[in-house]
Amino acid sequence: MKSRVIEIVNKTGLHTRPGNLFVKEAKQFESEIWVKKGEEQFNAKSLLKLMKVGVSRGDKIEIICEGPDEDKALDSLCELIASLEE
């Protein structure tokens, strides 16, 4: 299992379009992927869960990956978040 804490720096956080991009990217991997914000942990492959928790600019989240492609999944999702402009 691998994890990394990352700060959300784009204007809209992981809402609507950026959130959809994040979930779409997570679904490409075989590994189980979770996002932890505060005490809440949810499946990163569920847009509904992501929207319910509400990840906004300035929030720090932990991305947790476990499975055969966990390193690649973690790197890819962190790179995606860092590249978001909306």
PDB file with SEQRES, HELIX, SHEET and CRYST1 records, atoms N, CA, C and O in Angstrom:
SEQRES   1 A   86  MET LYS SER ARG VAL ILE GLU ILE VAL ASN LYS THR GLY          
SEQRES   2 A   86  LEU HIS THR ARG PRO GLY ASN LEU PHE VAL LYS GLU ALA          
SEQRES   3 A   86  LYS GLN PHE GLU SER GLU ILE TRP VAL LYS LYS GLY GLU          
SEQRES   4 A   86  GLU GLN PHE ASN ALA LYS SER LEU LEU LYS LEU MET LYS          
SEQRES   5 A   86  VAL GLY VAL SER ARG GLY ASP LYS ILE GLU ILE ILE CYS          
SEQRES   6 A   86  GLU GLY PRO ASP GLU ASP LYS ALA LEU ASP SER LEU CYS          
SEQRES   7 A   86  GLU LEU ILE ALA SER LEU GLU GLU                              
HELIX    1 AA1 THR A   16  ALA A   26  1                                  11    
HELIX    2 AA2 LEU A   47  VAL A   53  1                                   7    
HELIX    3 AA3 GLU A   70  SER A   83  1                                  14    
SHEET    1 AA1 4 LYS A   2  GLU A   7  0                                        
SHEET    2 AA1 4 LYS A  60  GLU A  66 -1                                        
SHEET    3 AA1 4 GLU A  32  LYS A  37 -1                                        
SHEET    4 AA1 4 GLU A  40  ASN A  43 -1                                        
CRYST1    1.000    1.000    1.000  90.00  90.00  90.00 P 1           1          
ATOM      1  N   MET A   1       0.852  -1.173   0.000  1.00  0.00           N  
ATOM      2  CA  MET A   1       0.000   0.000   0.000  1.00  0.00           C  
ATOM      3  C   MET A   1       0.897   1.235   0.000  1.00  0.00           C  
ATOM      4  O   MET A   1       1.883   1.308   0.733  1.00  0.00           O  
ATOM      5  N   LYS A   2       0.531   2.199  -0.835  1.00  0.00           N  
ATOM      6  CA  LYS A   2       1.264   3.460  -0.948  1.00  0.00           C  
ATOM      7  C   LYS A   2       0.277   4.599  -0.737  1.00  0.00           C  
ATOM      8  O   LYS A   2      -0.896   4.491  -1.096  1.00  0.00           O  
ATOM      9  N   SER A   3       0.757   5.686  -0.155  1.00  0.00           N  
ATOM     10  CA  SER A   3      -0.110   6.852   0.006  1.00  0.00           C  
ATOM     11  C   SER A   3       0.719   8.127  -0.048  1.00  0.00           C  
ATOM     12  O   SER A   3       1.931   8.118   0.163  1.00  0.00           O  
ATOM     13  N   ARG A   4       0.036   9.208  -0.333  1.00  0.00           N  
ATOM     14  CA  ARG A   4       0.686  10.513  -0.397  1.00  0.00           C  
ATOM     15  C   ARG A   4      -0.344  11.587  -0.078  1.00  0.00           C  
ATOM     16  O   ARG A   4      -1.497  11.504  -0.501  1.00  0.00           O  
ATOM     17  N   VAL A   5       0.089  12.600   0.677  1.00  0.00           N  
ATOM     18  CA  VAL A   5      -0.770  13.748   0.978  1.00  0.00           C  
ATOM     19  C   VAL A   5      -0.453  14.836  -0.034  1.00  0.00           C  
ATOM     20  O   VAL A   5       0.710  15.139  -0.304  1.00  0.00           O  
ATOM     21  N   ILE A   6      -1.509  15.417  -0.588  1.00  0.00           N  
ATOM     22  CA  ILE A   6      -1.345  16.472  -1.586  1.00  0.00           C  
ATOM     23  C   ILE A   6      -2.355  17.583  -1.315  1.00  0.00           C  
ATOM     24  O   ILE A   6      -3.484  17.325  -0.898  1.00  0.00           O  
ATOM     25  N   GLU A   7      -1.934  18.811  -1.556  1.00  0.00           N  
ATOM     26  CA  GLU A   7      -2.820  19.961  -1.369  1.00  0.00           C  
ATOM     27  C   GLU A   7      -3.491  20.307  -2.696  1.00  0.00           C  
ATOM     28  O   GLU A   7      -2.861  20.285  -3.753  1.00  0.00           O  
ATOM     29  N   ILE A   8      -4.764  20.621  -2.617  1.00  0.00           N  
ATOM     30  CA  ILE A   8      -5.527  21.005  -3.806  1.00  0.00           C  
ATOM     31  C   ILE A   8      -5.277  22.494  -4.042  1.00  0.00           C  
ATOM     32  O   ILE A   8      -5.572  23.318  -3.177  1.00  0.00           O  
ATOM     33  N   VAL A   9      -4.737  22.837  -5.206  1.00  0.00           N  
ATOM     34  CA  VAL A   9      -4.376  24.235  -5.466  1.00  0.00           C  
ATOM     35  C   VAL A   9      -5.182  24.902  -6.581  1.00  0.00           C  
ATOM     36  O   VAL A   9      -5.116  26.121  -6.743  1.00  0.00           O  
ATOM     37  N   ASN A  10      -5.934  24.127  -7.345  1.00  0.00           N  
ATOM     38  CA  ASN A  10      -6.715  24.743  -8.412  1.00  0.00           C  
ATOM     39  C   ASN A  10      -7.931  25.456  -7.829  1.00  0.00           C  
ATOM     40  O   ASN A  10      -8.351  25.155  -6.712  1.00  0.00           O  
ATOM     41  N   LYS A  11      -8.497  26.395  -8.578  1.00  0.00           N  
ATOM     42  CA  LYS A  11      -9.570  27.273  -8.090  1.00  0.00           C  
ATOM     43  C   LYS A  11     -10.816  26.545  -7.616  1.00  0.00           C  
ATOM     44  O   LYS A  11     -11.388  26.915  -6.591  1.00  0.00           O  
ATOM     45  N   THR A  12     -11.249  25.518  -8.336  1.00  0.00           N  
ATOM     46  CA  THR A  12     -12.527  24.880  -8.024  1.00  0.00           C  
ATOM     47  C   THR A  12     -12.401  23.581  -7.236  1.00  0.00           C  
ATOM     48  O   THR A  12     -13.409  22.927  -6.971  1.00  0.00           O  
ATOM     49  N   GLY A  13     -11.200  23.197  -6.860  1.00  0.00           N  
ATOM     50  CA  GLY A  13     -11.037  21.939  -6.132  1.00  0.00           C  
ATOM     51  C   GLY A  13     -11.367  20.751  -7.024  1.00  0.00           C  
ATOM     52  O   GLY A  13     -11.160  20.808  -8.237  1.00  0.00           O  
ATOM     53  N   LEU A  14     -11.872  19.689  -6.439  1.00  0.00           N  
ATOM     54  CA  LEU A  14     -12.233  18.504  -7.222  1.00  0.00           C  
ATOM     55  C   LEU A  14     -13.742  18.453  -7.415  1.00  0.00           C  
ATOM     56  O   LEU A  14     -14.385  17.446  -7.120  1.00  0.00           O  
ATOM     57  N   HIS A  15     -14.293  19.541  -7.910  1.00  0.00           N  
ATOM     58  CA  HIS A  15     -15.721  19.623  -8.195  1.00  0.00           C  
ATOM     59  C   HIS A  15     -15.940  19.519  -9.698  1.00  0.00           C  
ATOM     60  O   HIS A  15     -15.043  19.831 -10.481  1.00  0.00           O  
ATOM     61  N   THR A  16     -17.092  19.096 -10.090  1.00  0.00           N  
ATOM     62  CA  THR A  16     -17.528  18.974 -11.479  1.00  0.00           C  
ATOM     63  C   THR A  16     -16.461  18.437 -12.415  1.00  0.00           C  
ATOM     64  O   THR A  16     -16.068  17.276 -12.307  1.00  0.00           O  
ATOM     65  N   ARG A  17     -15.991  19.268 -13.331  1.00  0.00           N  
ATOM     66  CA  ARG A  17     -15.066  18.796 -14.361  1.00  0.00           C  
ATOM     67  C   ARG A  17     -13.761  18.222 -13.792  1.00  0.00           C  
ATOM     68  O   ARG A  17     -13.389  17.109 -14.164  1.00  0.00           O  
ATOM     69  N   PRO A  18     -13.051  18.936 -12.906  1.00  0.00           N  
ATOM     70  CA  PRO A  18     -11.820  18.356 -12.348  1.00  0.00           C  
ATOM     71  C   PRO A  18     -12.084  17.058 -11.578  1.00  0.00           C  
ATOM     72  O   PRO A  18     -11.283  16.125 -11.637  1.00  0.00           O  
ATOM     73  N   GLY A  19     -13.190  17.002 -10.868  1.00  0.00           N  
ATOM     74  CA  GLY A  19     -13.537  15.785 -10.139  1.00  0.00           C  
ATOM     75  C   GLY A  19     -13.781  14.621 -11.082  1.00  0.00           C  
ATOM     76  O   GLY A  19     -13.363  13.494 -10.818  1.00  0.00           O  
ATOM     77  N   ASN A  20     -14.457  14.902 -12.174  1.00  0.00           N  
ATOM     78  CA  ASN A  20     -14.728  13.878 -13.186  1.00  0.00           C  
ATOM     79  C   ASN A  20     -13.415  13.371 -13.794  1.00  0.00           C  
ATOM     80  O   ASN A  20     -13.255  12.170 -14.011  1.00  0.00           O  
ATOM     81  N   LEU A  21     -12.482  14.279 -14.069  1.00  0.00           N  
ATOM     82  CA  LEU A  21     -11.178  13.875 -14.608  1.00  0.00           C  
ATOM     83  C   LEU A  21     -10.431  12.984 -13.619  1.00  0.00           C  
ATOM     84  O   LEU A  21      -9.804  12.000 -14.012  1.00  0.00           O  
ATOM     85  N   PHE A  22     -10.499  13.332 -12.347  1.00  0.00           N  
ATOM     86  CA  PHE A  22      -9.828  12.557 -11.304  1.00  0.00           C  
ATOM     87  C   PHE A  22     -10.389  11.137 -11.228  1.00  0.00           C  
ATOM     88  O   PHE A  22      -9.631  10.168 -11.204  1.00  0.00           O  
ATOM     89  N   VAL A  23     -11.709  11.016 -11.191  1.00  0.00           N  
ATOM     90  CA  VAL A  23     -12.360   9.702 -11.101  1.00  0.00           C  
ATOM     91  C   VAL A  23     -12.070   8.876 -12.352  1.00  0.00           C  
ATOM     92  O   VAL A  23     -11.799   7.678 -12.264  1.00  0.00           O  
ATOM     93  N   LYS A  24     -12.127   9.515 -13.502  1.00  0.00           N  
ATOM     94  CA  LYS A  24     -11.844   8.823 -14.766  1.00  0.00           C  
ATOM     95  C   LYS A  24     -10.416   8.263 -14.769  1.00  0.00           C  
ATOM     96  O   LYS A  24     -10.179   7.142 -15.218  1.00  0.00           O  
ATOM     97  N   GLU A  25      -9.478   9.057 -14.264  1.00  0.00           N  
ATOM     98  CA  GLU A  25      -8.082   8.612 -14.181  1.00  0.00           C  
ATOM     99  C   GLU A  25      -7.953   7.440 -13.203  1.00  0.00           C  
ATOM    100  O   GLU A  25      -7.266   6.461 -13.493  1.00  0.00           O  
ATOM    101  N   ALA A  26      -8.609   7.541 -12.055  1.00  0.00           N  
ATOM    102  CA  ALA A  26      -8.540   6.476 -11.041  1.00  0.00           C  
ATOM    103  C   ALA A  26      -9.080   5.156 -11.584  1.00  0.00           C  
ATOM    104  O   ALA A  26      -8.558   4.086 -11.271  1.00  0.00           O  
ATOM    105  N   LYS A  27     -10.122   5.240 -12.393  1.00  0.00           N  
ATOM    106  CA  LYS A  27     -10.751   4.025 -12.932  1.00  0.00           C  
ATOM    107  C   LYS A  27      -9.863   3.280 -13.924  1.00  0.00           C  
ATOM    108  O   LYS A  27     -10.142   2.126 -14.250  1.00  0.00           O  
ATOM    109  N   GLN A  28      -8.811   3.912 -14.403  1.00  0.00           N  
ATOM    110  CA  GLN A  28      -7.909   3.264 -15.357  1.00  0.00           C  
ATOM    111  C   GLN A  28      -6.982   2.238 -14.689  1.00  0.00           C  
ATOM    112  O   GLN A  28      -6.324   1.451 -15.369  1.00  0.00           O  
ATOM    113  N   PHE A  29      -6.939   2.257 -13.364  1.00  0.00           N  
ATOM    114  CA  PHE A  29      -6.006   1.387 -12.649  1.00  0.00           C  
ATOM    115  C   PHE A  29      -6.723   0.228 -11.987  1.00  0.00           C  
ATOM    116  O   PHE A  29      -7.875   0.339 -11.568  1.00  0.00           O  
ATOM    117  N   GLU A  30      -6.013  -0.885 -11.904  1.00  0.00           N  
ATOM    118  CA  GLU A  30      -6.548  -2.094 -11.279  1.00  0.00           C  
ATOM    119  C   GLU A  30      -6.560  -1.974  -9.756  1.00  0.00           C  
ATOM    120  O   GLU A  30      -7.408  -2.569  -9.090  1.00  0.00           O  
ATOM    121  N   SER A  31      -5.628  -1.212  -9.215  1.00  0.00           N  
ATOM    122  CA  SER A  31      -5.505  -1.054  -7.766  1.00  0.00           C  
ATOM    123  C   SER A  31      -6.758  -0.451  -7.147  1.00  0.00           C  
ATOM    124  O   SER A  31      -7.514   0.271  -7.798  1.00  0.00           O  
ATOM    125  N   GLU A  32      -6.956  -0.769  -5.868  1.00  0.00           N  
ATOM    126  CA  GLU A  32      -7.978  -0.093  -5.082  1.00  0.00           C  
ATOM    127  C   GLU A  32      -7.428   1.287  -4.761  1.00  0.00           C  
ATOM    128  O   GLU A  32      -6.262   1.419  -4.387  1.00  0.00           O  
ATOM    129  N   ILE A  33      -8.251   2.311  -4.901  1.00  0.00           N  
ATOM    130  CA  ILE A  33      -7.787   3.676  -4.659  1.00  0.00           C  
ATOM    131  C   ILE A  33      -8.811   4.385  -3.783  1.00  0.00           C  
ATOM    132  O   ILE A  33     -10.008   4.384  -4.068  1.00  0.00           O  
ATOM    133  N   TRP A  34      -8.307   4.995  -2.703  1.00  0.00           N  
ATOM    134  CA  TRP A  34      -9.174   5.743  -1.800  1.00  0.00           C  
ATOM    135  C   TRP A  34      -8.628   7.155  -1.640  1.00  0.00           C  
ATOM    136  O   TRP A  34      -7.439   7.408  -1.836  1.00  0.00           O  
ATOM    137  N   VAL A  35      -9.511   8.053  -1.284  1.00  0.00           N  
ATOM    138  CA  VAL A  35      -9.129   9.417  -0.932  1.00  0.00           C  
ATOM    139  C   VAL A  35      -9.570   9.629   0.506  1.00  0.00           C  
ATOM    140  O   VAL A  35     -10.681   9.267   0.892  1.00  0.00           O  
ATOM    141  N   LYS A  36      -8.687  10.218   1.284  1.00  0.00           N  
ATOM    142  CA  LYS A  36      -9.021  10.517   2.677  1.00  0.00           C  
ATOM    143  C   LYS A  36      -8.942  12.030   2.864  1.00  0.00           C  
ATOM    144  O   LYS A  36      -7.923  12.657   2.574  1.00  0.00           O  
ATOM    145  N   LYS A  37     -10.037  12.597   3.354  1.00  0.00           N  
ATOM    146  CA  LYS A  37     -10.089  14.027   3.691  1.00  0.00           C  
ATOM    147  C   LYS A  37     -10.560  14.104   5.128  1.00  0.00           C  
ATOM    148  O   LYS A  37     -11.699  13.746   5.430  1.00  0.00           O  
ATOM    149  N   GLY A  38      -9.700  14.567   6.015  1.00  0.00           N  
ATOM    150  CA  GLY A  38     -10.038  14.569   7.436  1.00  0.00           C  
ATOM    151  C   GLY A  38     -10.246  13.147   7.905  1.00  0.00           C  
ATOM    152  O   GLY A  38      -9.379  12.291   7.726  1.00  0.00           O  
ATOM    153  N   GLU A  39     -11.389  12.898   8.502  1.00  0.00           N  
ATOM    154  CA  GLU A  39     -11.707  11.555   8.997  1.00  0.00           C  
ATOM    155  C   GLU A  39     -12.467  10.721   7.967  1.00  0.00           C  
ATOM    156  O   GLU A  39     -12.687   9.528   8.179  1.00  0.00           O  
ATOM    157  N   GLU A  40     -12.868  11.333   6.859  1.00  0.00           N  
ATOM    158  CA  GLU A  40     -13.646  10.618   5.837  1.00  0.00           C  
ATOM    159  C   GLU A  40     -12.728   9.976   4.807  1.00  0.00           C  
ATOM    160  O   GLU A  40     -11.798  10.608   4.304  1.00  0.00           O  
ATOM    161  N   GLN A  41     -13.001   8.715   4.501  1.00  0.00           N  
ATOM    162  CA  GLN A  41     -12.268   7.991   3.464  1.00  0.00           C  
ATOM    163  C   GLN A  41     -13.286   7.394   2.506  1.00  0.00           C  
ATOM    164  O   GLN A  41     -14.280   6.803   2.930  1.00  0.00           O  
ATOM    165  N   PHE A  42     -13.033   7.551   1.212  1.00  0.00           N  
ATOM    166  CA  PHE A  42     -13.990   7.069   0.225  1.00  0.00           C  
ATOM    167  C   PHE A  42     -13.277   6.541  -1.008  1.00  0.00           C  
ATOM    168  O   PHE A  42     -12.102   6.827  -1.241  1.00  0.00           O  
ATOM    169  N   ASN A  43     -14.012   5.765  -1.788  1.00  0.00           N  
ATOM    170  CA  ASN A  43     -13.511   5.177  -3.030  1.00  0.00           C  
ATOM    171  C   ASN A  43     -13.278   6.288  -4.056  1.00  0.00           C  
ATOM    172  O   ASN A  43     -14.196   7.035  -4.396  1.00  0.00           O  
ATOM    173  N   ALA A  44     -12.050   6.385  -4.540  1.00  0.00           N  
ATOM    174  CA  ALA A  44     -11.692   7.429  -5.508  1.00  0.00           C  
ATOM    175  C   ALA A  44     -12.303   7.186  -6.882  1.00  0.00           C  
ATOM    176  O   ALA A  44     -12.235   8.055  -7.752  1.00  0.00           O  
ATOM    177  N   LYS A  45     -12.892   6.027  -7.086  1.00  0.00           N  
ATOM    178  CA  LYS A  45     -13.489   5.711  -8.382  1.00  0.00           C  
ATOM    179  C   LYS A  45     -14.981   6.036  -8.406  1.00  0.00           C  
ATOM    180  O   LYS A  45     -15.685   5.652  -9.340  1.00  0.00           O  
ATOM    181  N   SER A  46     -15.466   6.744  -7.382  1.00  0.00           N  
ATOM    182  CA  SER A  46     -16.880   7.113  -7.294  1.00  0.00           C  
ATOM    183  C   SER A  46     -17.036   8.635  -7.318  1.00  0.00           C  
ATOM    184  O   SER A  46     -16.690   9.320  -6.355  1.00  0.00           O  
ATOM    185  N   LEU A  47     -17.558   9.151  -8.423  1.00  0.00           N  
ATOM    186  CA  LEU A  47     -17.769  10.591  -8.545  1.00  0.00           C  
ATOM    187  C   LEU A  47     -18.781  11.084  -7.513  1.00  0.00           C  
ATOM    188  O   LEU A  47     -18.636  12.179  -6.969  1.00  0.00           O  
ATOM    189  N   LEU A  48     -19.791  10.286  -7.252  1.00  0.00           N  
ATOM    190  CA  LEU A  48     -20.812  10.661  -6.272  1.00  0.00           C  
ATOM    191  C   LEU A  48     -20.196  10.863  -4.884  1.00  0.00           C  
ATOM    192  O   LEU A  48     -20.495  11.847  -4.208  1.00  0.00           O  
ATOM    193  N   LYS A  49     -19.345   9.943  -4.465  1.00  0.00           N  
ATOM    194  CA  LYS A  49     -18.684  10.065  -3.157  1.00  0.00           C  
ATOM    195  C   LYS A  49     -17.777  11.294  -3.118  1.00  0.00           C  
ATOM    196  O   LYS A  49     -17.736  12.014  -2.120  1.00  0.00           O  
ATOM    197  N   LEU A  50     -17.054  11.524  -4.206  1.00  0.00           N  
ATOM    198  CA  LEU A  50     -16.157  12.679  -4.289  1.00  0.00           C  
ATOM    199  C   LEU A  50     -16.937  13.986  -4.166  1.00  0.00           C  
ATOM    200  O   LEU A  50     -16.515  14.900  -3.457  1.00  0.00           O  
ATOM    201  N   MET A  51     -18.058  14.071  -4.847  1.00  0.00           N  
ATOM    202  CA  MET A  51     -18.886  15.278  -4.792  1.00  0.00           C  
ATOM    203  C   MET A  51     -19.497  15.465  -3.394  1.00  0.00           C  
ATOM    204  O   MET A  51     -19.619  16.588  -2.904  1.00  0.00           O  
ATOM    205  N   LYS A  52     -19.877  14.349  -2.766  1.00  0.00           N  
ATOM    206  CA  LYS A  52     -20.510  14.410  -1.446  1.00  0.00           C  
ATOM    207  C   LYS A  52     -19.546  14.964  -0.398  1.00  0.00           C  
ATOM    208  O   LYS A  52     -19.940  15.779   0.437  1.00  0.00           O  
ATOM    209  N   VAL A  53     -18.292  14.530  -0.436  1.00  0.00           N  
ATOM    210  CA  VAL A  53     -17.295  14.977   0.535  1.00  0.00           C  
ATOM    211  C   VAL A  53     -16.897  16.425   0.266  1.00  0.00           C  
ATOM    212  O   VAL A  53     -16.670  17.183   1.210  1.00  0.00           O  
ATOM    213  N   GLY A  54     -16.810  16.817  -0.986  1.00  0.00           N  
ATOM    214  CA  GLY A  54     -16.455  18.187  -1.334  1.00  0.00           C  
ATOM    215  C   GLY A  54     -15.001  18.509  -1.051  1.00  0.00           C  
ATOM    216  O   GLY A  54     -14.638  18.858   0.072  1.00  0.00           O  
ATOM    217  N   VAL A  55     -14.185  18.392  -2.061  1.00  0.00           N  
ATOM    218  CA  VAL A  55     -12.758  18.699  -1.933  1.00  0.00           C  
ATOM    219  C   VAL A  55     -12.521  20.048  -2.595  1.00  0.00           C  
ATOM    220  O   VAL A  55     -12.682  20.195  -3.807  1.00  0.00           O  
ATOM    221  N   SER A  56     -12.138  21.032  -1.787  1.00  0.00           N  
ATOM    222  CA  SER A  56     -12.003  22.407  -2.251  1.00  0.00           C  
ATOM    223  C   SER A  56     -10.548  22.865  -2.262  1.00  0.00           C  
ATOM    224  O   SER A  56      -9.663  22.201  -1.722  1.00  0.00           O  
ATOM    225  N   ARG A  57     -10.325  24.018  -2.890  1.00  0.00           N  
ATOM    226  CA  ARG A  57      -8.995  24.619  -2.929  1.00  0.00           C  
ATOM    227  C   ARG A  57      -8.475  24.801  -1.502  1.00  0.00           C  
ATOM    228  O   ARG A  57      -9.194  25.267  -0.618  1.00  0.00           O  
ATOM    229  N   GLY A  58      -7.221  24.426  -1.300  1.00  0.00           N  
ATOM    230  CA  GLY A  58      -6.597  24.545   0.011  1.00  0.00           C  
ATOM    231  C   GLY A  58      -6.729  23.299   0.873  1.00  0.00           C  
ATOM    232  O   GLY A  58      -6.011  23.159   1.863  1.00  0.00           O  
ATOM    233  N   ASP A  59      -7.629  22.394   0.518  1.00  0.00           N  
ATOM    234  CA  ASP A  59      -7.772  21.141   1.269  1.00  0.00           C  
ATOM    235  C   ASP A  59      -6.562  20.250   1.026  1.00  0.00           C  
ATOM    236  O   ASP A  59      -5.991  20.241  -0.064  1.00  0.00           O  
ATOM    237  N   LYS A  60      -6.183  19.507   2.047  1.00  0.00           N  
ATOM    238  CA  LYS A  60      -5.149  18.489   1.906  1.00  0.00           C  
ATOM    239  C   LYS A  60      -5.854  17.146   1.954  1.00  0.00           C  
ATOM    240  O   LYS A  60      -6.630  16.865   2.867  1.00  0.00           O  
ATOM    241  N   ILE A  61      -5.573  16.328   0.962  1.00  0.00           N  
ATOM    242  CA  ILE A  61      -6.155  14.989   0.903  1.00  0.00           C  
ATOM    243  C   ILE A  61      -5.031  13.968   0.859  1.00  0.00           C  
ATOM    244  O   ILE A  61      -3.913  14.263   0.438  1.00  0.00           O  
ATOM    245  N   GLU A  62      -5.352  12.769   1.300  1.00  0.00           N  
ATOM    246  CA  GLU A  62      -4.414  11.661   1.190  1.00  0.00           C  
ATOM    247  C   GLU A  62      -4.951  10.704   0.146  1.00  0.00           C  
ATOM    248  O   GLU A  62      -6.098  10.265   0.227  1.00  0.00           O  
ATOM    249  N   ILE A  63      -4.129  10.383  -0.828  1.00  0.00           N  
ATOM    250  CA  ILE A  63      -4.491   9.398  -1.846  1.00  0.00           C  
ATOM    251  C   ILE A  63      -3.822   8.096  -1.448  1.00  0.00           C  
ATOM    252  O   ILE A  63      -2.610   8.045  -1.238  1.00  0.00           O  
ATOM    253  N   ILE A  64      -4.622   7.040  -1.346  1.00  0.00           N  
ATOM    254  CA  ILE A  64      -4.143   5.740  -0.892  1.00  0.00           C  
ATOM    255  C   ILE A  64      -4.395   4.717  -2.001  1.00  0.00           C  
ATOM    256  O   ILE A  64      -5.520   4.575  -2.480  1.00  0.00           O  
ATOM    257  N   CYS A  65      -3.349   4.016  -2.399  1.00  0.00           N  
ATOM    258  CA  CYS A  65      -3.463   3.027  -3.477  1.00  0.00           C  
ATOM    259  C   CYS A  65      -2.921   1.684  -2.992  1.00  0.00           C  
ATOM    260  O   CYS A  65      -1.891   1.614  -2.322  1.00  0.00           O  
ATOM    261  N   GLU A  66      -3.639   0.631  -3.347  1.00  0.00           N  
ATOM    262  CA  GLU A  66      -3.197  -0.708  -2.988  1.00  0.00           C  
ATOM    263  C   GLU A  66      -3.516  -1.663  -4.122  1.00  0.00           C  
ATOM    264  O   GLU A  66      -4.675  -1.834  -4.501  1.00  0.00           O  
ATOM    265  N   GLY A  67      -2.479  -2.282  -4.656  1.00  0.00           N  
ATOM    266  CA  GLY A  67      -2.680  -3.229  -5.740  1.00  0.00           C  
ATOM    267  C   GLY A  67      -1.474  -3.309  -6.645  1.00  0.00           C  
ATOM    268  O   GLY A  67      -0.435  -2.715  -6.357  1.00  0.00           O  
ATOM    269  N   PRO A  68      -1.604  -4.043  -7.745  1.00  0.00           N  
ATOM    270  CA  PRO A  68      -0.466  -4.318  -8.616  1.00  0.00           C  
ATOM    271  C   PRO A  68       0.122  -3.093  -9.322  1.00  0.00           C  
ATOM    272  O   PRO A  68       1.299  -3.095  -9.683  1.00  0.00           O  
ATOM    273  N   ASP A  69      -0.679  -2.056  -9.519  1.00  0.00           N  
ATOM    274  CA  ASP A  69      -0.170  -0.855 -10.195  1.00  0.00           C  
ATOM    275  C   ASP A  69      -0.254   0.375  -9.283  1.00  0.00           C  
ATOM    276  O   ASP A  69      -0.461   1.495  -9.750  1.00  0.00           O  
ATOM    277  N   GLU A  70      -0.090   0.145  -7.970  1.00  0.00           N  
ATOM    278  CA  GLU A  70      -0.265   1.219  -6.985  1.00  0.00           C  
ATOM    279  C   GLU A  70       0.709   2.381  -7.177  1.00  0.00           C  
ATOM    280  O   GLU A  70       0.320   3.537  -7.013  1.00  0.00           O  
ATOM    281  N   ASP A  71       1.963   2.098  -7.519  1.00  0.00           N  
ATOM    282  CA  ASP A  71       2.938   3.182  -7.713  1.00  0.00           C  
ATOM    283  C   ASP A  71       2.535   4.071  -8.880  1.00  0.00           C  
ATOM    284  O   ASP A  71       2.531   5.298  -8.776  1.00  0.00           O  
ATOM    285  N   LYS A  72       2.201   3.436  -9.981  1.00  0.00           N  
ATOM    286  CA  LYS A  72       1.812   4.177 -11.178  1.00  0.00           C  
ATOM    287  C   LYS A  72       0.520   4.969 -10.931  1.00  0.00           C  
ATOM    288  O   LYS A  72       0.399   6.115 -11.365  1.00  0.00           O  
ATOM    289  N   ALA A  73      -0.430   4.361 -10.244  1.00  0.00           N  
ATOM    290  CA  ALA A  73      -1.701   5.028  -9.951  1.00  0.00           C  
ATOM    291  C   ALA A  73      -1.474   6.254  -9.081  1.00  0.00           C  
ATOM    292  O   ALA A  73      -2.016   7.323  -9.363  1.00  0.00           O  
ATOM    293  N   LEU A  74      -0.682   6.112  -8.033  1.00  0.00           N  
ATOM    294  CA  LEU A  74      -0.421   7.219  -7.124  1.00  0.00           C  
ATOM    295  C   LEU A  74       0.279   8.366  -7.835  1.00  0.00           C  
ATOM    296  O   LEU A  74      -0.117   9.523  -7.688  1.00  0.00           O  
ATOM    297  N   ASP A  75       1.311   8.056  -8.601  1.00  0.00           N  
ATOM    298  CA  ASP A  75       2.026   9.093  -9.349  1.00  0.00           C  
ATOM    299  C   ASP A  75       1.103   9.793 -10.338  1.00  0.00           C  
ATOM    300  O   ASP A  75       1.110  11.020 -10.435  1.00  0.00           O  
ATOM    301  N   SER A  76       0.322   9.030 -11.060  1.00  0.00           N  
ATOM    302  CA  SER A  76      -0.565   9.581 -12.080  1.00  0.00           C  
ATOM    303  C   SER A  76      -1.619  10.507 -11.475  1.00  0.00           C  
ATOM    304  O   SER A  76      -1.864  11.590 -12.007  1.00  0.00           O  
ATOM    305  N   LEU A  77      -2.238  10.099 -10.380  1.00  0.00           N  
ATOM    306  CA  LEU A  77      -3.282  10.914  -9.751  1.00  0.00           C  
ATOM    307  C   LEU A  77      -2.704  12.187  -9.137  1.00  0.00           C  
ATOM    308  O   LEU A  77      -3.330  13.244  -9.204  1.00  0.00           O  
ATOM    309  N   CYS A  78      -1.522  12.096  -8.543  1.00  0.00           N  
ATOM    310  CA  CYS A  78      -0.887  13.291  -7.978  1.00  0.00           C  
ATOM    311  C   CYS A  78      -0.475  14.263  -9.080  1.00  0.00           C  
ATOM    312  O   CYS A  78      -0.615  15.476  -8.926  1.00  0.00           O  
ATOM    313  N   GLU A  79       0.027  13.735 -10.180  1.00  0.00           N  
ATOM    314  CA  GLU A  79       0.382  14.590 -11.322  1.00  0.00           C  
ATOM    315  C   GLU A  79      -0.856  15.273 -11.893  1.00  0.00           C  
ATOM    316  O   GLU A  79      -0.811  16.451 -12.248  1.00  0.00           O  
ATOM    317  N   LEU A  80      -1.952  14.539 -11.979  1.00  0.00           N  
ATOM    318  CA  LEU A  80      -3.202  15.117 -12.474  1.00  0.00           C  
ATOM    319  C   LEU A  80      -3.653  16.275 -11.588  1.00  0.00           C  
ATOM    320  O   LEU A  80      -3.991  17.346 -12.091  1.00  0.00           O  
ATOM    321  N   ILE A  81      -3.660  16.070 -10.296  1.00  0.00           N  
ATOM    322  CA  ILE A  81      -4.084  17.122  -9.378  1.00  0.00           C  
ATOM    323  C   ILE A  81      -3.180  18.352  -9.505  1.00  0.00           C  
ATOM    324  O   ILE A  81      -3.662  19.484  -9.512  1.00  0.00           O  
ATOM    325  N   ALA A  82      -1.875  18.122  -9.605  1.00  0.00           N  
ATOM    326  CA  ALA A  82      -0.927  19.237  -9.729  1.00  0.00           C  
ATOM    327  C   ALA A  82      -1.118  20.017 -11.029  1.00  0.00           C  
ATOM    328  O   ALA A  82      -0.808  21.207 -11.092  1.00  0.00           O  
ATOM    329  N   SER A  83      -1.624  19.354 -12.055  1.00  0.00           N  
ATOM    330  CA  SER A  83      -1.768  19.999 -13.364  1.00  0.00           C  
ATOM    331  C   SER A  83      -3.122  20.700 -13.560  1.00  0.00           C  
ATOM    332  O   SER A  83      -3.303  21.424 -14.539  1.00  0.00           O  
ATOM    333  N   LEU A  84      -4.063  20.493 -12.647  1.00  0.00           N  
ATOM    334  CA  LEU A  84      -5.396  21.086 -12.800  1.00  0.00           C  
ATOM    335  C   LEU A  84      -5.318  22.605 -12.731  1.00  0.00           C  
ATOM    336  O   LEU A  84      -4.623  23.163 -11.881  1.00  0.00           O  
ATOM    337  N   GLU A  85      -6.031  23.262 -13.625  1.00  0.00           N  
ATOM    338  CA  GLU A  85      -6.043  24.727 -13.642  1.00  0.00           C  
ATOM    339  C   GLU A  85      -7.383  25.303 -13.290  1.00  0.00           C  
ATOM    340  O   GLU A  85      -7.455  26.456 -12.865  1.00  0.00           O  
ATOM    341  N   GLU A  86      -8.462  24.543 -13.451  1.00  0.00           N  
ATOM    342  CA  GLU A  86      -9.805  25.049 -13.146  1.00  0.00           C  
ATOM    343  C   GLU A  86     -10.086  24.968 -11.677  1.00  0.00           C  
ATOM    344  O   GLU A  86     -11.169  25.349 -11.234  1.00  0.00           O  
TER     345      GLU A  86                                                      
END                                                                             
